[in-house]
């Protein structure tokens, strides 16, 4: 199902958006796709966050965009460091932008817009440092 909704070419564009968003920040963004969410979505997003070692970033500034495609659910989870810095409604407003695209079955653009919006906040609160290293993979993970 994930392969059908996002082509290889679209996946490369999503990965490129992650690279673009991370270019100006020390923050880390990951996208994880699954067909179905086996438990409550927040609990699953937290489990994936941990499985991907996103809770191990130095500045606690990882952002996970989790999608359960067949269930038509998604969740944006920010680590402690970024959650302390962004405005209270930030993740909801990001979710709204993504949802508008998802409702039109444009998953690629929804993901890209969400990634770039998260990247803007990461850049503002966690600017790129000279000694910055890419702590996590930019590739889309699947469950």
N, C-alpha and C positions, 0 to 999 in steps of 0.2 A: 504494500500500500504506500509506504513512504517513497519508494522509488517512483511510483506512478504519479504522485502529487508533486514531486520535485525531481526534475530531470537532472542528469549529470551536469549539463551546462548551467542550469539554474543553481545547482549546488555549488559550483565553482564561483558563481557570482555572489552567493551568500558568504562563502569563505573569504572572498575578496573584500566584502563589506566588513567582515570581522577584522581583517588585516588593516583596512583603512581606519576603522574606529580605534583600533589599538595603537596605531602609529603615533598618536599624540598623547598617549596616556600610559601609565604604568599598570592600569587596570587590565583585567582579563575577561573576555566574553566567550561563552561556549553555547552552542545550540545542540540540543539532544532531541532526537525524534524516536517515537515509539508508536506502534499501532494502537495499543490500548493501555490505559492507566489501570494497573491492577488494584490499587488502593486509593485513598483520598489523594487528590492531586498535590496538595501541599506536602503531604508525607512523602509522596513519590519524588517530587522535585528535590526535597531535602536529601533523600537517599541517593539520587543521581548526583547531586552536588557533591556529596561525600565520596561516592564511587569514582568520580572524575578528579578527586583530590583538589577540588576548587576551594575547600576550606583550609588549604595549606599555603595560600599566597601570602607573601610577606606583609602586605598592607591591608589584608582582608578586603580586597576590592574586586572580587570575582562576581560576574553576573551570569546566571544561567537562564536561558530561554528554553523551557521544556514544552514539547508538544506531544500530545497523544492524538494522533491524526484521526483514527477511526472514531474515537470518542468525541472528537471535535472540542478538545479542551487544551488549554495551555496555561502556563504559569511562568512568571518572571521572578526569579529569586536572586536577591543581592546579598552578598556577604555583609558581616557586621560593619566593616569599615565604610563601605559605600552607603549602606542604609542609614548610617548616622549623618551623612552629609547631604543626601538628596532631599528636596522638598517632600512633605508628607504625601502629596498626591502624585508624585513622580511616576511610580510604577503603574498606577491606575491610568494615568494619561498616556503612558507608553503602550499599555495594553489596549486602550481605546483605538489608538492609531493602527495597531496591528490588526485588531478585530475588524475594522472597517475593510481592510484588504482580504482578510480570511473569509468574510461573509460573501465576497465575490469570488471565492476559490483562488485568490491570487496569493498563495502562501509565500512564494519567493519575495514579492514586494513587501508583504507584511513583515517578514523576517528582516529584510534589509532595512526597512524604516525603523523597526524596533532596535536593531543593532546599532544603527547610526545615532539614534536618539540616546541610547544608553552610553554610547561612546562620547557624546557631547558632555554628559554629566561627569563621566570618568575623567575626561580631559580637564574639566573645570576644577574638580576636586583632587584629582591624582594626575597632575601633569607628567609628561614624559621626563624621565631622568636620564642623565648621561650614561649611568651604569645599569640602565634598565635592561632586563632580559625577558624574553617571552617565556613566562613560567608554565603556560598551558598550551596544548595544541589548539590550532585554529580550525581544525577539521570538524565537521559535523559528526557527532557520535550517535549511535543507534542502539536501541534496546530490544 
